């Protein structure tokens, strides 16, 4: 996994924070200096925190669990959606529904409803409905697809959340905290880094900054997927070798028993032959 250099971060504007009057005091350890009334983020901390977050998220993905990517702000929507789709990970880019995690069973019902509408379209049931009913169902499907389309394949709670701008996505952060779900997030100078488990101090407003950090995290996810595939293939290969060894041992164990049976049958065969010859002579 290639490490993001500080020069790349500088070029992407990762170091730019908010105005001094908007800062959060708990971000003080991550601030390098103040210039023109704007806080500048210390990229040494950003680089270290990004590496730490990447290693942790890689381990989660390697275990076969899903990471939910959340970003509903305009600058991050397309980036999160395209990157999540590339690796087949769930995402939320339109609106975070209250209870999406804490009331996951109800959300799953809405997703099931969406899939039922798809089945109706495929098997021709929609064609038998009136024009007004078809229009109402189509509108409902569009609404569900827009809000829940990114988590359609999410069958259980995610193992972790990656969030862009925790101040904007504070509901998602609170729900994750309530369920003890680990959170990874880009944290700007106006946010509280203690609200998430793996804060990455970075500019969460610039498109280039969001793209750079998100792609680094996605590279870690991709590596985790590759390692999981390798582990799975290795396990299957080990099982095949073990099964072959067991079969060989069984064959080796059976061989002496078969030989003993053959040897036991041999004298009986000789006696039968001798008796037959005597009868023939008589």
Backbone as CSV, one residue per row, in Angstrom:
resi,resn,N_x,N_y,N_z,CA_x,CA_y,CA_z,C_x,C_y,C_z
1,UNK,0.842,-1.197,0.000,0.000,0.000,0.000,0.879,1.248,0.000
2,UNK,0.743,2.061,-1.061,1.567,3.261,-1.195,1.139,4.321,-0.180
3,UNK,2.122,4.906,0.479,1.822,5.923,1.483,1.665,7.277,0.816
4,UNK,0.692,8.049,1.282,0.468,9.394,0.752,1.554,10.313,1.277
5,UNK,2.225,11.015,0.371,3.322,11.897,0.770,2.786,13.254,1.221
6,UNK,3.603,13.971,1.961,3.202,15.300,2.419,3.088,16.276,1.254
7,UNK,3.884,16.061,0.210,3.799,16.936,-0.953,2.447,16.780,-1.644
8,UNK,1.975,15.549,-1.718,0.649,15.300,-2.303,-0.434,15.954,-1.462
9,UNK,-0.258,15.909,-0.148,-1.224,16.553,0.740,-1.215,18.069,0.562
10,UNK,-0.022,18.640,0.423,0.092,20.083,0.206,-0.578,20.490,-1.097
11,UNK,-0.330,19.703,-2.142,-0.912,20.015,-3.454,-2.437,19.934,-3.421
12,UNK,-2.967,19.019,-2.592,-4.426,18.839,-2.498,-5.071,19.807,-1.508
13,UNK,-4.256,20.551,-0.758,-4.798,21.506,0.211,-5.322,20.862,1.480
14,UNK,-4.765,19.698,1.822,-5.199,18.986,3.025,-4.925,19.798,4.290
15,UNK,-3.903,20.667,4.233,-3.450,21.390,5.427,-4.306,22.602,5.781
16,UNK,-5.181,23.023,4.890,-5.989,24.212,5.161,-7.132,23.900,6.131
17,UNK,-7.173,24.647,7.236,-8.251,24.494,8.202,-9.266,25.610,8.070
18,UNK,-10.051,25.824,9.127,-11.069,26.877,9.132,-10.490,28.168,9.733
19,UNK,-11.297,29.194,9.735,-10.914,30.448,10.372,-10.662,30.217,11.859
20,UNK,-9.780,31.024,12.413,-9.385,30.868,13.810,-10.588,30.921,14.750
21,UNK,-11.534,31.793,14.460,-12.684,31.955,15.367,-13.623,30.742,15.347
22,UNK,-13.469,29.861,14.358,-14.349,28.693,14.254,-13.697,27.414,14.781
23,UNK,-12.498,27.532,15.308,-11.770,26.318,15.674,-12.355,25.641,16.909
24,UNK,-12.038,24.334,17.028,-12.412,23.573,18.220,-11.135,23.363,19.044
25,UNK,-11.159,23.724,20.334,-9.946,23.642,21.163,-9.290,22.257,21.191
26,UNK,-10.075,21.187,21.048,-9.504,19.843,21.103,-8.709,19.490,19.847
27,UNK,-8.765,20.373,18.845,-7.959,20.162,17.642,-6.570,20.794,17.770
28,UNK,-6.317,21.411,18.918,-5.033,22.100,19.128,-3.798,21.234,18.845
29,UNK,-3.756,19.960,19.263,-2.562,19.142,19.007,-2.268,18.923,17.523
30,UNK,-3.296,19.088,16.686,-3.131,18.807,15.259,-2.903,20.075,14.421
31,UNK,-2.866,21.238,15.072,-2.699,22.495,14.345,-1.229,22.898,14.348
32,UNK,-0.713,23.174,13.175,0.698,23.531,13.011,0.945,25.011,13.302
33,UNK,0.109,25.862,12.708,0.277,27.311,12.904,-0.980,28.041,12.421
34,UNK,-0.943,29.356,12.631,-2.031,30.213,12.161,-1.467,31.198,11.147
35,UNK,-2.156,31.337,10.025,-1.693,32.255,8.993,-2.902,32.951,8.362
36,UNK,-2.849,34.265,8.341,-3.948,35.073,7.799,-5.286,34.713,8.442
37,UNK,-5.224,34.505,9.763,-6.413,34.191,10.559,-7.014,32.827,10.210
38,UNK,-6.215,31.961,9.562,-6.663,30.606,9.215,-5.708,29.605,9.849
39,UNK,-6.240,28.570,10.460,-5.404,27.520,11.051,-4.893,26.572,9.973
40,UNK,-3.632,26.203,10.091,-3.031,25.226,9.180,-2.776,23.936,9.944
41,UNK,-3.173,22.830,9.343,-3.059,21.513,9.996,-1.642,20.969,9.835
42,UNK,-1.147,20.345,10.885,0.177,19.713,10.866,0.093,18.401,10.078
43,UNK,0.731,18.368,8.911,0.636,17.195,8.041,1.389,15.983,8.583
44,UNK,2.298,16.199,9.511,2.963,15.054,10.157,1.933,14.217,10.915
45,UNK,1.030,14.912,11.620,-0.041,14.225,12.337,-1.025,13.585,11.360
46,UNK,-1.327,14.299,10.276,-2.254,13.762,9.274,-1.719,12.466,8.686
47,UNK,-0.431,12.476,8.343,0.191,11.295,7.742,0.183,10.109,8.706
48,UNK,0.519,10.377,9.968,0.555,9.314,10.982,-0.847,8.754,11.242
49,UNK,-1.826,9.643,11.378,-3.197,9.211,11.651,-3.814,8.471,10.451
50,UNK,-3.446,8.897,9.257,-3.946,8.231,8.054,-3.403,6.803,7.957
51,UNK,-2.146,6.646,8.284,-1.537,5.314,8.264,-2.173,4.410,9.321
52,UNK,-2.398,4.968,10.500,-3.034,4.203,11.580,-4.449,3.762,11.181
53,UNK,-5.208,4.695,10.599,-6.575,4.389,10.174,-6.581,3.355,9.050
54,UNK,-5.636,3.478,8.127,-5.557,2.540,6.996,-5.276,1.125,7.476
55,UNK,-4.369,0.984,8.418,-4.043,-0.348,8.955,-5.241,-0.969,9.668
56,UNK,-5.951,-0.139,10.433,-7.115,-0.637,11.179,-8.245,-1.045,10.241
57,UNK,-8.491,-0.229,9.231,-9.605,-0.521,8.315,-9.274,-1.720,7.434
58,UNK,-7.994,-1.907,7.132,-7.569,-3.080,6.353,-7.836,-4.376,7.142
59,UNK,-7.564,-4.328,8.440,-7.794,-5.498,9.291,-9.279,-5.845,9.362
60,UNK,-10.127,-4.817,9.432,-11.574,-5.040,9.490,-12.074,-5.694,8.211
61,UNK,-11.635,-5.153,7.070,-12.066,-5.693,5.772,-11.516,-7.100,5.565
62,UNK,-10.301,-7.344,6.039,-9.685,-8.671,5.892,-10.495,-9.738,6.625
63,UNK,-11.176,-9.347,7.689,-11.979,-10.299,8.462,-13.311,-10.610,7.778
64,UNK,-13.575,-9.954,6.643,-14.781,-10.247,5.868,-15.973,-9.376,6.190
65,UNK,-15.760,-8.287,6.911,-16.872,-7.420,7.290,-16.906,-6.166,6.405
66,UNK,-18.030,-5.457,6.439,-18.246,-4.298,5.578,-17.980,-2.985,6.319
67,UNK,-17.540,-1.990,5.557,-17.360,-0.635,6.082,-18.346,0.275,5.363
68,UNK,-19.116,1.037,6.122,-20.104,1.950,5.544,-19.475,3.329,5.364
69,UNK,-19.546,3.868,4.137,-18.965,5.173,3.816,-20.076,6.223,3.800
70,UNK,-19.873,7.297,4.562,-20.912,8.314,4.743,-20.378,9.702,4.392
71,UNK,-21.071,10.372,3.474,-20.743,11.754,3.114,-21.915,12.335,2.342
72,UNK,-22.634,13.263,2.944,-23.803,13.839,2.270,-23.541,15.267,1.790
73,UNK,-22.364,15.807,2.046,-22.065,17.157,1.583,-21.726,17.136,0.091
74,UNK,-22.006,18.211,-0.563,-21.903,18.304,-2.018,-20.523,17.934,-2.546
75,UNK,-19.470,18.406,-1.871,-18.109,18.190,-2.366,-17.689,16.724,-2.343
76,UNK,-18.305,15.941,-1.450,-17.837,14.568,-1.233,-18.733,13.492,-1.843
77,UNK,-19.942,13.846,-2.234,-20.925,12.859,-2.697,-20.389,11.951,-3.798
78,UNK,-19.970,12.567,-4.894,-19.547,11.789,-6.069,-18.305,10.959,-5.768
79,UNK,-17.392,11.512,-4.998,-16.148,10.801,-4.667,-16.457,9.540,-3.874
80,UNK,-17.258,9.695,-2.834,-17.611,8.545,-1.985,-18.390,7.499,-2.770
81,UNK,-19.350,7.944,-3.556,-20.177,7.008,-4.317,-19.348,6.185,-5.307
82,UNK,-18.493,6.867,-6.084,-17.693,6.156,-7.096,-16.691,5.203,-6.455
83,UNK,-16.031,5.649,-5.381,-15.027,4.799,-4.725,-15.676,3.600,-4.033
84,UNK,-16.826,3.812,-3.404,-17.513,2.715,-2.724,-18.032,1.695,-3.731
85,UNK,-18.572,2.166,-4.845,-19.065,1.254,-5.876,-17.925,0.448,-6.492
86,UNK,-16.762,1.054,-6.608,-15.601,0.372,-7.190,-15.231,-0.877,-6.394
87,UNK,-15.392,-0.810,-5.063,-15.018,-1.939,-4.205,-16.222,-2.649,-3.599
88,UNK,-17.402,-2.321,-4.123,-18.635,-2.970,-3.669,-18.851,-2.812,-2.157
89,UNK,-18.664,-1.588,-1.680,-18.896,-1.263,-0.274,-20.160,-0.401,-0.142
90,UNK,-20.904,-0.520,0.964,-22.115,0.284,1.158,-21.775,1.753,1.388
91,UNK,-22.694,2.624,1.007,-22.442,4.064,1.163,-23.751,4.820,1.335
92,UNK,-23.656,6.002,1.944,-24.789,6.917,2.098,-24.317,8.286,1.643
93,UNK,-24.955,8.820,0.583,-24.525,10.121,0.049,-25.669,11.133,-0.073
94,UNK,-26.891,10.702,0.156,-28.015,11.632,0.005,-28.452,12.223,1.343
95,UNK,-28.961,11.378,2.196,-29.436,11.868,3.497,-29.329,10.740,4.504
96,UNK,-28.814,11.070,5.667,-28.720,10.055,6.711,-30.062,9.976,7.418
97,UNK,-30.725,8.841,7.263,-32.016,8.656,7.937,-31.779,8.396,9.422
98,UNK,-32.489,9.089,10.267,-32.371,8.846,11.696,-32.750,7.406,12.028
99,UNK,-31.871,6.691,12.702,-32.139,5.297,13.029,-31.631,4.317,11.987
100,UNK,-30.829,4.794,11.060,-30.311,3.908,10.016,-29.481,2.769,10.606
101,UNK,-28.852,3.012,11.744,-28.104,1.966,12.436,-28.869,1.442,13.645
102,UNK,-29.363,2.353,14.475,-30.024,1.941,15.715,-31.386,1.285,15.463
103,UNK,-31.969,1.565,14.301,-33.248,0.945,13.950,-33.094,0.226,12.609
104,UNK,-32.055,-0.563,12.522,-31.660,-1.188,11.259,-32.727,-2.162,10.735
105,UNK,-33.445,-2.822,11.623,-34.474,-3.787,11.202,-35.555,-3.105,10.361
106,UNK,-35.957,-1.902,10.765,-36.969,-1.160,10.016,-36.422,-0.710,8.668
107,UNK,-35.168,-0.301,8.642,-34.528,0.111,7.386,-34.469,-1.069,6.420
108,UNK,-34.183,-2.259,6.939,-34.142,-3.461,6.102,-35.510,-3.739,5.476
109,UNK,-36.585,-3.427,6.198,-37.926,-3.614,5.648,-38.141,-2.701,4.437
110,UNK,-37.643,-1.471,4.535,-37.770,-0.536,3.409,-36.958,-1.027,2.210
111,UNK,-35.776,-1.583,2.483,-34.944,-2.123,1.407,-35.642,-3.316,0.747
112,UNK,-36.283,-4.150,1.573,-37.020,-5.308,1.043,-38.190,-4.837,0.173
113,UNK,-38.831,-3.765,0.590,-39.935,-3.194,-0.184,-39.448,-2.750,-1.552
114,UNK,-38.253,-2.143,-1.583,-37.657,-1.692,-2.841,-37.371,-2.876,-3.765
115,UNK,-36.853,-3.954,-3.196,-36.551,-5.136,-4.005,-37.842,-5.803,-4.503
116,UNK,-38.917,-5.726,-3.712,-40.208,-6.277,-4.151,-40.751,-5.517,-5.353
117,UNK,-40.546,-4.202,-5.376,-40.979,-3.391,-6.526,-40.193,-3.804,-7.771
118,UNK,-38.903,-4.076,-7.604,-38.081,-4.550,-8.726,-38.620,-5.865,-9.283
119,UNK,-39.013,-6.767,-8.385,-39.557,-8.067,-8.815,-40.876,-7.876,-9.570
120,UNK,-41.690,-6.913,-9.096,-42.963,-6.625,-9.769,-42.726,-6.143,-11.190
121,UNK,-41.692,-5.359,-11.381,-41.373,-4.859,-12.723,-40.865,-5.980,-13.629
122,UNK,-40.125,-6.910,-13.026,-39.541,-7.988,-13.822,-40.566,-9.057,-14.210
123,UNK,-41.470,-9.402,-13.298,-42.426,-10.479,-13.602,-43.717,-9.995,-14.273
124,UNK,-43.797,-8.687,-14.552,-44.946,-8.166,-15.291,-46.126,-7.760,-14.444
125,UNK,-46.009,-7.813,-13.147,-47.123,-7.441,-12.261,-47.473,-5.965,-12.402
126,UNK,-46.457,-5.137,-12.621,-46.679,-3.691,-12.751,-47.589,-3.372,-13.935
127,UNK,-47.473,-4.162,-14.979,-48.262,-3.907,-16.192,-49.750,-4.106,-15.966
128,UNK,-50.101,-4.905,-14.967,-51.523,-5.170,-14.699,-52.172,-4.080,-13.845
129,UNK,-51.350,-3.173,-13.299,-51.878,-2.108,-12.446,-52.335,-0.922,-13.281
130,UNK,-53.125,-0.071,-12.655,-53.580,1.127,-13.354,-52.431,2.124,-13.492
131,UNK,-52.615,3.089,-14.358,-51.571,4.072,-14.628,-51.215,4.857,-13.369
132,UNK,-52.213,5.204,-12.574,-51.997,5.974,-11.351,-51.209,5.158,-10.326
133,UNK,-51.559,3.881,-10.199,-50.845,3.012,-9.253,-49.386,2.828,-9.663
134,UNK,-49.158,2.637,-10.975,-47.784,2.487,-11.471,-46.960,3.732,-11.191
135,UNK,-47.567,4.893,-11.376,-46.870,6.158,-11.139,-46.495,6.318,-9.669
136,UNK,-47.431,5.984,-8.783,-47.179,6.095,-7.342,-46.070,5.146,-6.897
137,UNK,-46.118,3.916,-7.413,-45.095,2.931,-7.045,-43.730,3.339,-7.591
138,UNK,-43.701,3.876,-8.806,-42.436,4.317,-9.416,-41.814,5.458,-8.623
139,UNK,-42.649,6.385,-8.180,-42.144,7.506,-7.376,-41.594,7.024,-6.038
140,UNK,-42.297,6.064,-5.440,-41.834,5.511,-4.163,-40.495,4.798,-4.341
141,UNK,-40.372,4.072,-5.448,-39.121,3.359,-5.719,-37.959,4.337,-5.901
142,UNK,-38.200,5.421,-6.640,-37.161,6.439,-6.861,-36.698,7.046,-5.541
143,UNK,-37.651,7.314,-4.670,-37.323,7.888,-3.365,-36.496,6.916,-2.531
144,UNK,-36.910,5.646,-2.498,-36.179,4.630,-1.735,-34.789,4.399,-2.332
145,UNK,-34.715,4.378,-3.661,-33.438,4.148,-4.334,-32.457,5.275,-4.048
146,UNK,-32.957,6.499,-4.013,-32.102,7.653,-3.776,-31.511,7.631,-2.370
147,UNK,-32.320,7.239,-1.390,-31.873,7.271,0.004,-31.196,5.974,0.445
148,UNK,-31.722,4.842,-0.037,-31.252,3.536,0.454,-30.507,2.708,-0.593
149,UNK,-30.369,3.238,-1.802,-29.722,2.470,-2.870,-28.307,2.040,-2.540
150,UNK,-27.586,2.869,-1.798,-26.193,2.560,-1.470,-26.027,1.460,-0.439
151,UNK,-27.084,1.181,0.331,-26.977,0.135,1.364,-27.888,-1.054,1.044
152,UNK,-28.260,-1.179,-0.217,-29.179,-2.246,-0.643,-28.623,-3.633,-0.338
153,UNK,-27.298,-3.790,-0.457,-26.667,-5.095,-0.226,-26.181,-5.286,1.214
154,UNK,-26.468,-4.323,2.073,-26.032,-4.401,3.465,-27.043,-5.212,4.265
155,UNK,-26.703,-6.466,4.556,-27.641,-7.369,5.229,-27.547,-7.328,6.752
156,UNK,-26.483,-6.739,7.262,-26.326,-6.615,8.717,-25.587,-5.317,9.019
157,UNK,-25.495,-4.974,10.274,-24.836,-3.720,10.654,-23.385,-3.715,10.178
158,UNK,-22.894,-2.577,9.715,-21.496,-2.518,9.260,-20.524,-2.666,10.424
159,UNK,-19.303,-3.075,10.105,-18.282,-3.252,11.140,-17.611,-1.929,11.487
160,UNK,-17.731,-0.938,10.599,-17.107,0.371,10.833,-17.742,1.409,9.922
161,UNK,-17.533,2.682,10.275,-18.015,3.798,9.451,-16.836,4.677,9.062
162,UNK,-16.826,5.094,7.788,-15.870,6.124,7.351,-16.695,7.361,7.010
163,UNK,-16.376,8.480,7.667,-17.214,9.676,7.566,-16.391,10.874,7.101
164,UNK,-16.978,11.655,6.214,-16.386,12.929,5.803,-17.192,14.047,6.465
165,UNK,-16.546,14.806,7.342,-17.156,15.914,8.084,-18.100,15.412,9.181
166,UNK,-17.529,15.162,10.351,-18.323,14.621,11.464,-19.294,15.651,12.032
167,UNK,-19.035,16.936,11.770,-19.960,17.954,12.254,-21.262,17.899,11.443
168,UNK,-21.120,17.659,10.171,-22.287,17.553,9.288,-23.018,16.220,9.488
169,UNK,-22.259,15.175,9.799,-22.838,13.826,9.964,-22.893,13.428,11.441
170,UNK,-23.270,14.370,12.295,-23.245,14.111,13.742,-24.223,13.011,14.164
171,UNK,-25.323,12.836,13.422,-26.292,11.784,13.781,-25.670,10.410,13.557
172,UNK,-24.971,10.269,12.441,-24.306,8.991,12.145,-23.265,8.670,13.212
173,UNK,-22.532,9.690,13.649,-21.512,9.501,14.681,-22.162,9.046,15.992
174,UNK,-23.258,9.681,16.362,-23.947,9.336,17.616,-24.475,7.897,17.576
175,UNK,-25.048,7.510,16.447,-25.587,6.152,16.337,-24.471,5.111,16.412
176,UNK,-23.347,5.405,15.764,-22.204,4.488,15.802,-21.662,4.362,17.224
177,UNK,-21.612,5.478,17.938,-21.152,5.451,19.331,-22.075,4.595,20.190
178,UNK,-23.371,4.722,19.964,-24.353,3.984,20.755,-24.213,2.476,20.552
179,UNK,-23.838,2.074,19.334,-23.722,0.652,19.002,-22.288,0.142,19.076
180,UNK,-21.373,1.007,19.557,-19.948,0.645,19.672,-19.340,0.226,18.333
181,UNK,-19.729,0.917,17.273,-19.169,0.666,15.942,-17.991,1.616,15.742
182,UNK,-16.808,1.116,15.399,-15.635,1.985,15.201,-15.874,3.009,14.086
183,UNK,-15.384,4.223,14.305,-15.574,5.289,13.315,-14.229,5.834,12.847
184,UNK,-14.129,6.010,11.537,-12.966,6.629,10.889,-13.484,7.900,10.226
185,UNK,-12.777,9.005,10.386,-13.326,10.242,9.841,-12.264,11.282,9.529
186,UNK,-12.560,12.074,8.486,-11.776,13.281,8.220,-12.276,14.354,9.184
187,UNK,-11.361,14.926,9.950,-11.748,15.898,10.973,-11.048,17.226,10.708
188,UNK,-11.847,18.268,10.490,-11.303,19.601,10.237,-11.103,20.338,11.562
189,UNK,-10.557,21.543,11.492,-10.213,22.285,12.714,-11.427,22.784,13.487
190,UNK,-12.615,22.671,12.892,-13.829,23.122,13.593,-14.586,21.968,14.253
191,UNK,-13.979,20.776,14.285,-14.662,19.594,14.829,-13.921,19.037,16.038
192,UNK,-14.620,18.179,16.780,-14.051,17.544,17.969,-13.507,16.158,17.593
193,UNK,-12.196,15.970,17.565,-11.625,14.685,17.141,-11.881,13.542,18.115
194,UNK,-12.250,13.879,19.354,-12.496,12.820,20.347,-13.828,12.100,20.114
195,UNK,-14.639,12.610,19.185,-15.929,11.994,18.896,-15.796,10.718,18.062
196,UNK,-14.631,10.536,17.426,-14.433,9.357,16.572,-13.227,8.560,17.061
197,UNK,-13.178,7.291,16.677,-12.103,6.409,17.127,-10.796,6.630,16.370
198,UNK,-10.914,6.929,15.070,-9.724,7.135,14.240,-9.857,8.443,13.466
199,UNK,-9.557,9.581,14.140,-9.652,10.871,13.443,-8.469,11.083,12.498
200,UNK,-8.744,11.644,11.332,-7.694,11.996,10.371,-7.775,13.508,10.179
201,UNK,-6.894,14.278,10.822,-6.959,15.737,10.683,-6.691,16.160,9.241
202,UNK,-7.691,16.767,8.619,-7.565,17.135,7.206,-8.677,18.096,6.817
203,UNK,-8.460,18.775,5.733,-9.442,19.692,5.173,-10.605,18.882,4.601
204,UNK,-11.784,19.001,5.214,-12.931,18.212,4.748,-13.892,19.018,3.875
205,UNK,-13.404,20.141,3.338,-14.230,20.991,2.480,-13.762,20.996,1.025
206,UNK,-12.465,20.817,0.807,-11.919,20.839,-0.553,-12.069,19.481,-1.224
207,UNK,-12.506,19.485,-2.475,-12.728,18.236,-3.213,-11.444,17.430,-3.359
208,UNK,-10.341,18.100,-3.671,-9.063,17.396,-3.861,-8.595,16.736,-2.568
209,UNK,-8.780,17.423,-1.460,-8.384,16.881,-0.160,-9.209,15.646,0.185
210,UNK,-10.520,15.751,-0.018,-11.417,14.619,0.270,-11.048,13.427,-0.607
211,UNK,-10.784,13.699,-1.890,-10.453,12.622,-2.834,-9.156,11.926,-2.441
212,UNK,-8.151,12.695,-2.043,-6.846,12.120,-1.697,-6.945,11.207,-0.472
213,UNK,-7.566,11.698,0.594,-7.678,10.906,1.830,-8.583,9.689,1.621
214,UNK,-9.688,9.899,0.918,-10.632,8.798,0.688,-10.000,7.697,-0.158
215,UNK,-9.242,8.082,-1.170,-8.595,7.063,-2.017,-7.539,6.291,-1.241
216,UNK,-6.873,6.952,-0.319,-5.888,6.258,0.518,-6.594,5.206,1.388
217,UNK,-7.743,5.590,1.941,-8.526,4.645,2.739,-9.043,3.511,1.863
218,UNK,-9.492,3.841,0.658,-10.000,2.827,-0.269,-8.894,1.863,-0.709
219,UNK,-7.680,2.362,-0.843,-6.549,1.485,-1.171,-6.335,0.461,-0.057
220,UNK,-6.507,0.916,1.187,-6.383,0.004,2.335,-7.505,-1.036,2.311
221,UNK,-8.713,-0.604,1.931,-9.849,-1.532,1.819,-9.564,-2.571,0.734
222,UNK,-9.050,-2.098,-0.410,-8.730,-3.006,-1.520,-7.677,-4.026,-1.104
223,UNK,-6.684,-3.569,-0.358,-5.645,-4.481,0.116,-6.232,-5.507,1.090
224,UNK,-7.139,-5.060,1.944,-7.800,-5.977,2.872,-8.598,-7.047,2.137
225,UNK,-9.267,-6.657,1.050,-10.027,-7.609,0.244,-9.112,-8.632,-0.417
226,UNK,-7.961,-8.157,-0.910,-6.992,-9.063,-1.540,-6.428,-10.055,-0.522
227,UNK,-6.110,-9.550,0.666,-5.581,-10.428,1.720,-6.621,-11.462,2.143
228,UNK,-7.890,-11.055,2.200,-8.954,-12.001,2.561,-9.071,-13.099,1.501
229,UNK,-8.987,-12.698,0.229,-9.061,-13.677,-0.865,-7.888,-14.654,-0.784
230,UNK,-6.708,-14.114,-0.493,-5.513,-14.965,-0.367,-5.660,-15.941,0.803
231,UNK,-6.153,-15.430,1.939,-6.359,-16.287,3.120,-7.359,-17.400,2.819
232,UNK,-8.423,-17.032,2.096,-9.453,-18.011,1.768,-8.901,-19.097,0.845
233,UNK,-8.134,-18.666,-0.176,-7.534,-19.633,-1.110,-6.539,-20.541,-0.391
234,UNK,-5.751,-19.949,0.515,-4.762,-20.729,1.276,-5.451,-21.760,2.164
235,UNK,-6.558,-21.345,2.788,-7.303,-22.265,3.665,-7.872,-23.435,2.863
236,UNK,-8.415,-23.129,1.690,-8.967,-24.178,0.834,-7.875,-25.146,0.380
237,UNK,-6.718,-24.580,0.032,-5.597,-25.411,-0.401,-5.112,-26.311,0.738
238,UNK,-5.050,-25.738,1.939,-4.632,-26.522,3.114,-5.607,-27.658,3.398
239,UNK,-6.905,-27.359,3.282,-7.928,-28.388,3.497,-7.809,-29.513,2.467
240,UNK,-7.529,-29.146,1.212,-7.397,-30.148,0.157,-6.196,-31.054,0.412
241,UNK,-5.060,-30.442,0.830,-3.856,-31.218,1.135,-4.105,-32.154,2.316
242,UNK,-4.802,-31.635,3.343,-5.108,-32.452,4.526,-6.008,-33.635,4.168
243,UNK,-7.013,-33.367,3.321,-7.923,-34.438,2.902,-7.176,-35.509,2.108
244,UNK,-6.250,-35.059,1.260,-5.456,-36.002,0.468,-4.555,-36.847,1.370
245,UNK,-3.979,-36.207,2.389,-3.107,-36.927,3.329,-3.902,-37.977,4.110
246,UNK,-5.119,-37.617,4.521,-5.973,-38.558,5.251,-6.312,-39.760,4.376
247,UNK,-6.634,-39.475,3.093,-6.969,-40.558,2.167,-5.776,-41.488,1.959
248,UNK,-4.563,-40.916,1.866,-3.343,-41.710,1.698,-3.095,-42.588,2.913
249,UNK,-3.294,-41.998,4.119,-3.107,-42.763,5.363,-4.090,-43.923,5.454
250,UNK,-5.341,-43.659,5.061,-6.361,-44.717,5.105,-6.003,-45.855,4.152
251,UNK,-5.505,-45.463,2.959,-5.117,-46.479,1.977,-3.952,-47.314,2.495
252,UNK,-2.986,-46.624,3.146,-1.825,-47.326,3.688,-2.225,-48.257,4.835
253,UNK,-3.221,-47.871,5.613,-3.694,-48.691,6.724,-4.459,-49.921,6.215
254,UNK,-5.220,-49.723,5.143,-6.019,-50.816,4.598,-5.186,-51.859,3.864
255,UNK,-4.036,-51.431,3.310,-3.211,-52.330,2.489,-2.767,-53.591,3.240
256,UNK,-2.191,-53.517,4.465,-1.791,-54.727,5.186,-2.968,-55.661,5.482
257,UNK,-4.124,-55.071,5.787,-5.313,-55.886,6.085,-5.739,-56.675,4.854
258,UNK,-5.704,-56.048,3.693,-6.068,-56.724,2.445,-5.090,-57.850,2.144
259,UNK,-3.795,-57.554,2.363,-2.762,-58.566,2.119,-2.959,-59.772,3.038
260,UNK,-3.306,-59.524,4.300,-3.540,-60.615,5.261,-4.724,-61.472,4.829
261,UNK,-5.776,-60.821,4.320,-6.946,-61.565,3.849,-6.585,-62.455,2.666
262,UNK,-5.769,-61.920,1.767,-5.347,-62.696,0.588,-4.533,-63.908,1.014
263,UNK,-3.614,-63.680,1.979,-2.767,-64.779,2.469,-3.606,-65.838,3.172
264,UNK,-4.648,-65.437,3.889,-5.505,-66.387,4.599,-6.331,-67.216,3.629
265,UNK,-6.705,-66.601,2.513,-7.507,-67.303,1.523,-6.683,-68.269,0.687
266,UNK,-5.370,-68.006,0.582,-4.499,-68.816,-0.282,-4.472,-70.287,0.130
267,UNK,-4.231,-70.699,1.418,-4.222,-72.114,1.808,-5.541,-72.806,1.526
268,UNK,-6.626,-72.105,1.763,-7.944,-72.686,1.519,-8.118,-73.014,0.043
269,UNK,-7.593,-72.175,-0.807,-7.681,-72.391,-2.255,-6.872,-73.602,-2.659
270,UNK,-5.673,-73.749,-2.039,-4.808,-74.899,-2.352,-5.473,-76.204,-1.942
271,UNK,-6.092,-76.225,-0.750,-6.767,-77.433,-0.272,-7.910,-77.811,-1.191
272,UNK,-8.640,-76.824,-1.668,-9.755,-77.087,-2.576,-9.270,-77.676,-3.885
273,UNK,-8.124,-77.201,-4.361,-7.551,-77.702,-5.621,-7.112,-79.147,-5.473
274,UNK,-6.442,-79.474,-4.340,-5.963,-80.830,-4.090,-7.138,-81.802,-4.003
275,UNK,-8.214,-81.392,-3.336,-9.386,-82.253,-3.188,-10.014,-82.526,-4.540
276,UNK,-10.043,-81.520,-5.365,-10.616,-81.674,-6.704,-9.810,-82.656,-7.532
277,UNK,-8.461,-82.565,-7.406,-7.592,-83.469,-8.165,-7.780,-84.922,-7.697
278,UNK,-7.928,-85.146,-6.384,-8.128,-86.491,-5.840,-9.449,-87.089,-6.341
279,UNK,-10.492,-86.290,-6.347,-11.784,-86.739,-6.833,-11.717,-87.142,-8.299
280,UNK,-10.962,-86.350,-9.070,-10.831,-86.622,-10.497,-10.112,-87.943,-10.705
281,UNK,-9.069,-88.218,-9.849,-8.298,-89.443,-9.973,-9.166,-90.653,-9.656
282,UNK,-9.993,-90.550,-8.658,-10.884,-91.639,-8.263,-11.915,-91.887,-9.364
